[in-house]
Amino acid sequence: MTQSRTVRATVEYDGAGFAGFQRQAAARTVQQELETALASVVGHQVHVTGAGRTDAGTHATGQVVSTRVETQLDDATLWRAWNARLPEDLVALSLATVADAFHARRDAVERTYEYRIAQTPQRPVLDRGRAWHVREPLDVARMQEAASEFVGNHDFRAFTIGPETRTRREITNIAVWREGSMIAVRVSGNAFLHRMVRRMVAALVRVGREDLTAGDVRRLLESGDRASVGATAPAHGLTLVGVRYPGATDYADQPAVVLEVSA
């Protein structure tokens, strides 16, 4: 018997081949591929909502989506059939029926992104699509100090390029650490503006180069001066790694700033 129900899925994708998550008229997007594949399984049009609208080139290992389907297939069968129709750079890691009222974007209380910076003398090969290559050594301790300025509820208008008028966001956790030749920046917050994380990372890299100080980052937040932030970090270093919902724990238990860990 056909049943109408809401399903939630966690999806992973390589952002290199997508013009972002959100459907566009003349570009390949994650939402488009998800909807096309699922519609071919259930036999009707579907609308897939994502927890985060990732930019072109940005990856995900923990994007959460929700949609309404009418099908007699159970969750396990629906999950396998959906994956069988998805392209090789996109996969549903899990799928489950949830309460009809569940909405992947509106119900999310925290999103976590991770940015990776390759610190090698020569350009990386295996990590070339997953990390921003910054050849000169960065001072991680300085970056950690400056990162703490982002924690809390602030006006992030200096750290977006979008036309948003409501630019206050809350950063709940930010961690900067080194793993061998890689520096990672992990940021959790209630929501993010267009290119916000990438511009935060760009500012932290300038701090690591000693072009800016923690005090400069604080003044950028206070002034809202977009021009003084500088360039935006490349999209390919950024990954959406997790989304938290009420009653669930994910990265929320991490300290606001962690100490450097040497591999």
Protein Blocks (a to p, Z undefined) as FASTA:
>chain_A
ZZdddddddddddfklpgbjbdcfkbccfklmmmmmmmmmnopacddddfbdcdehiacf
kbccddddddfbdfklmmmmmmmmpcfkbccfbdcdddfklcfklmpcbdcddddddddf
bdcfklmmmcccdfbacdfklmmmmmmmmgccddfklmccbfbfblcdcdfbdcdddehj
accdddddfbdcehklmmmmmmmmmmmnopacfklmmmmmmnopaklnopaddfklpccf
bdcdehiacklmpcfbdcdddZZ
